[in-house]
Amino acid sequence: MNVHSTFWTLAKTIAVFCICLAAITLSSLSASAQSRIKDIVDVEGVRENMLVGYGLVVGLNGTGDTLNSAVFTKESLVGMLERLGVNARDGSLNTKNVAAVMVTASLPAFARQGARIDVNVSALGDSKSLLGGTLLVTPLLGADGDVYAVAQGTLAVGGFAAQGDAETVVKGVPTSGRIANGAIVEQELPFRMADLQTYHLSLRNPDFTTARRISRAINAFVGQDVSSATDPATVQVKVPANYDRDVVNMITDIEQLRVEPDNVAKVIIDEQSGVIVMGENVRINKVAIAQGNLTIRITETPQVSQPQPFTNTGTTTTVPRTQITVDEGADRQLGVVDGGVSLQELVNGLNSLGVGPRDMITILQAVKAAGALQAEIEVM
């Protein structure tokens, strides 16, 4: 057996193994940075619709609205009783077991007639608690004024309130509740996806580069130029012949494709809580940073001075003693941050100066004002 031949064969095998391992590693790193199209876009027209209604909650244990002050509750109660054949307008209503409420719900896309949806109920008057209440039949209206659902049912309230002569205990919010599957859909929204010849994908984070990558990924998958980025937030897709009247399957196939979203360099600052969030593309030019605080501490320690025992001269008095300490931050030094540093290097450099979150906000704003921060600062 030739020793040199065996050696070269082994060397080639090791080299091929290393190349394959490197390719697998790079592939996994690239895949980890990619996202499904499904997670970064919305299909235009496929969305929820807000519904709202006004109703009455009955069965409260004396925690309802005060009818003398909540006029709308009294009028609603009288009108409801009249529709049921009870004349209550000539009498004096003084019940505390009724509360006027606003009912809200979200009508899902493609919700069919007879489907049930959840509703939220919130007190409108001076009711103390909705615990144990039952919502009466309440029509839920859309933005166009049409009735799309009808709600009714027993409320589930997460909070409670207890009051005594000297103390009151309130947990959560007892004036709002929820009814699971408390509304029945009465009217459907007229929208048919099967008839579409063109549909649009709306990016949740608009970006020119991301929109173009999505368009190219769709074209590569279909094998035709069926999509194009019309603006940073919209990708237009035409339905090809092989997906004719089969838009659902096409969207299902497309939303599983993976692309790498691109984001602008941005620094988000919340001055109230001191939270700073920086993207990975944040870069700064070479800059010198110094941070120091002038701290003046004044301590008062008064002392009592009194005469010697068994003497008739002198009086007891208080002598002030004041100690002033000045800290000029002499241990804070000037630090140099090289240009083109990454996010991690920028954070490490500021941390090495002993900079806290509050001071870091001021430093970042000063660096931006100096033109050395290549990123957008957004203050919440």
N, C-alpha and C positions, 0 to 999 in steps of 0.2 A: 504494500500500500504506500502511495506517495504521501509523505508527511506534509509537504508544501501544499498539495492539492486539498488534503483534509483541512489544513489550517485556513486556506482561502474560502473553502465551502462554509466552514463554521463562522468565519468573519462576515461573509455575505448574509448568512442566516440571521446573525445578530443585528446587522445593519438594517435588514428588512423589518425585523421585529421592532427596532427602535423607531423606524419611520412610521410603521403602522400605529405604534403606541402614541407617537406625537400627533398623528392625524386624528386618532380617536379623542385625544385630549383637547385638541383645537376644536374638533366638532362639538364636543360636549360643552366647551366654554362658549362657542358661538350659539348653540341651541339654548343655553341658559340665559343669554341676553335677549332672546327673541320672545315675542308674545304672539298669541293667536289673534287673528283679525277680529274674532268674536269679542275679545276682551278690550279692544281699543276703539271700536266703532259701534254705531247704532244704525239700524236700517230705518231710513226715513219713512215715517208713517206708522211704524210699529212702536207705539208709546201708550202710556196711561193717560186717562182724562180725569180731571178733578170734578167731583160732584159735591154739592152742598144742599142742605135743607134745614128747615126750621120746624121744631116739633115740641111736644110736651112729654115730660117724664112724670109718672104718677107712682104712688105707693111709697113715698118717702116718709120716714118716721119723724115728722115734724121739722125736717131740715130743708123744706122747700122755700120758694120765693115768698116774700111778704106782699100780698096782693095789693095792699094800699100804696106801696111804693113802686112795685113792678107792674105798671099799667098794662104792658103788652102781655104779661102772663094772664092777667084777669080777663082781658078781651079775648085771648085765644081760648081760654077755658070756657067762657060763655058761648063763644061761637061753636066750639066742639059739642057742647051739650045741646045747643039748639039744633044742630044737624042730626043729633040722636033723638030728638023729640022732647027734650027737657027744657023748660023755660026757666032759666036762672037769672034773667036780666033784671027782674023786679025784686029779687031777693038780695040779701047781704052775704056775699061770699067771704069767708074768713079762714079758709083752709090753708094749711102749711105743708101739705103733702104733695104739691104740684110745683114743678120747676120748668121754666122755658129753657130750651137747649138748642144749640147749633149742632147739626149732624154733618160730618164730612166723610168722604170715601173716595177711593181711587178706582175707576173703572178700567180694568186691564184691557190690553189690546186683544181683539177677537173674542171678547166675552160674549157668549151666546145667551139668548133669552132663556130665563129659568135658572141660570147659574147664580151662585151665591157669593157675595163679597163681604169683607169685614167693614165695620163702620166705627168711627170715633164720635163720642158724644161729649160736649162741653157745656157747662152751665152758662147761661146768658144773664141771669138776674143776680139776686143776692142770696141764692141758695147756699147753705153751709155744707151740704154733702149730697151726693147722688147715690149713696150706698143703699142697695135694696130696691132701687127704682126700676120701672119698666117703661121703655120707650113705646109710645103709641105710633100708629101708622104714620110714617113721614115720607113724603115724596122727595127724591133727590134729583136736583136739577143740574144740567150741564151749563156750559158757558153760553149756549144758544137759547137757554130758557126751557128746553124740552125736558120731560121727565124720563130718566134712563133707569132708575131703580127705586124701589120702595123698601124702607127700613122699618123694623119693629123687633122688639125682643127685650130680654132682661139684661141689665147692665152688669158688667164685671168691673168693679172699682178697686184699684190697687191700694188706695190710701184710706185713711179714716181719721176722724176727729172726735175727741172726747173732752168735755168741758165740765168743770166744777165751779165752786164758788171762788176758789183762790188760784186755780191753775187750769191751763188748757194744753192739751197734747194733740198735735197734728202730725200725722205721718203721711208722706207722699202728697198727692193732690187729690183730695176726695171729691172735688167738683168736676172731675172728668173721668170718663169710663170708656169701655170698649165692648162691642158686641161681635163676637166671632160668628161669621156667616150670617150677619144680622140683616142683610139686604138681598133682595132678589132682583136680578136684572130684568127689566121689562122691555127694553128697546136696545137693539144692536146698532153698532156703528157701521154704516155702509162702506166697506172697504174690501176689495177682492184682489189678492195678490196674484192669482192665476192669470188675470187679464193684463198684467203689466208687461210692457215691452222694454221698459227702461226703469231702473230704480237707482236710488242714491244711497251711498254709505256716508254717514256723518261722523267725523272724527270727534272723539270726546276731548282730546287735546289737539287743537288745530296746529298743523305744522306742514310746510311745503315738502320737506324731505320725506316725512312719513307718508304723506298722501301719494307721492310718486312711487315709493316702495310698495305700497298696497296695490296701486294700479299695475305695476310691473309683475307683482306676484300673481295677480289674477290673470293677466294676459299669458303668463308662462304656463299656468295651470290649464287654462282653456285651450291654449294653442292658437288664439286669435286676438286681434286688437279690439277687445270688447269693452275695455274700461279706460278711463282717462281721468286725471285729477283736474277738476274745473277750478278749484280754489284750495287754500290750505285746509279747509274743513270739510270738503265734499269730494267724493270719488263717484263718478257716474259709471254705471255698468249697464251694458245692453245685453238682453237675453239672446244668446245664440240659437241657431236652429236646433241643435241637439238638446236644448233645454226648453224648447217651445212649450208654453203652458205648464211648465214644471219649475216655477221660480223657487218654490220651497226647497227642492232638492239642490238647486244651484246655490242658494244661500247657505245651505247646510254644508256643502262641499267647500265653499269659499271661506266660511268663517273658521275652518280648521287650519287654514294656511297660516304659516308663521312668518312674521316680519320683525325687524328690529326698529322700534320707535326711536326717533331722534328728538331730543329736547334742547331747548335753548339754555344757555348758561344763566341761571337765575338764583338769587339769594332771597329767601323769604324770611322776614323778620316780624315777630310779634312782640312789640315793645311792652305790652301789658304784662305778659308772662315771662319775657326774656328768652323766648324760644327762637333759635336760628336754624334754618334748614337750607343747605347748600347743595346744588346739583354737582354731578361729577365733572361737568365741563367747565366749572368755574376756574379761571386762571387769573393771575396777577402779574404785572411787570415788577421788576426789581424795585424794592422800596424799603426804606428804613422806618421802623416803628418803635416808638417809645411810649410808655404808659406809666404815669405816676400819680399818686393821690396825696393831697395835702390834708392831713388829719390833725385837728387841734382838739385835745381832750382837756377839759377843765373839771377838776375834782375839788369839791368843797368838803372840808373836815373841820367844822368848828369845834373849839375846845372851851371848856368851862374853867374860869379863873376865880378862885375864892380865897378870902383871907385865911391866915393861920388860926387854928383853934384857940379859943379863950382870949381873943383879942377884940377890942372895941373899935378898931379902925379898919377901913376897907369895906368893900361890898362885893358880892358875887356878881360876876359879869361873864358874858360870852365873848371870846376872842376869835375872830374869823381866821381860818387857815386855808389858803387857796394854793393848789398845785396845778400848773399848766404844763402839758406835755405836747410838743410839736413833732409830728412825723412827716417829713418832707418826701418820703419814698425814695431815699437815697440808694436803696438796694435795687431799684428798678433801673435797668440799663437799656441802652438803645440797641435794638435788634434789627438785623438785616435779613429780609426775606428775598431770595433770589427770584428772578423773573421766570415765568412759565411754570411755576410750581403747581402741583396738583392740589386737590381738595385736602387730602390727608396731610400733605406737607404744610399747607397753610394753617390747618388746625393745630398741628404740632408746634409750628412756630409761634402762634399766639398763646398756646398753652405754656410754652417754655418761658414766656414773659410773665406768667402768673395772672393772665387776664381772665376775668369772669365773664359770664354771658352778657351782663349789662354793659360792661366796658367794651366787650367785643363788638356789640352793635354800633357803638360810637366809632370804633376804629374802622369797621367796614365802611361806614358811611363816609369817613374822612378819606379812606383809600379810594373810594369811588369818586369823591370830589376832586382828588388829585389826578384822576384819570388813569390810575394804575390797576383798577379792578375791571377786568374784562367780563362783566356779567351785569345783568339787570337786577336791581334791588327793588323788592316789593314789600312795602310796610303794611302789615295788616292792621 
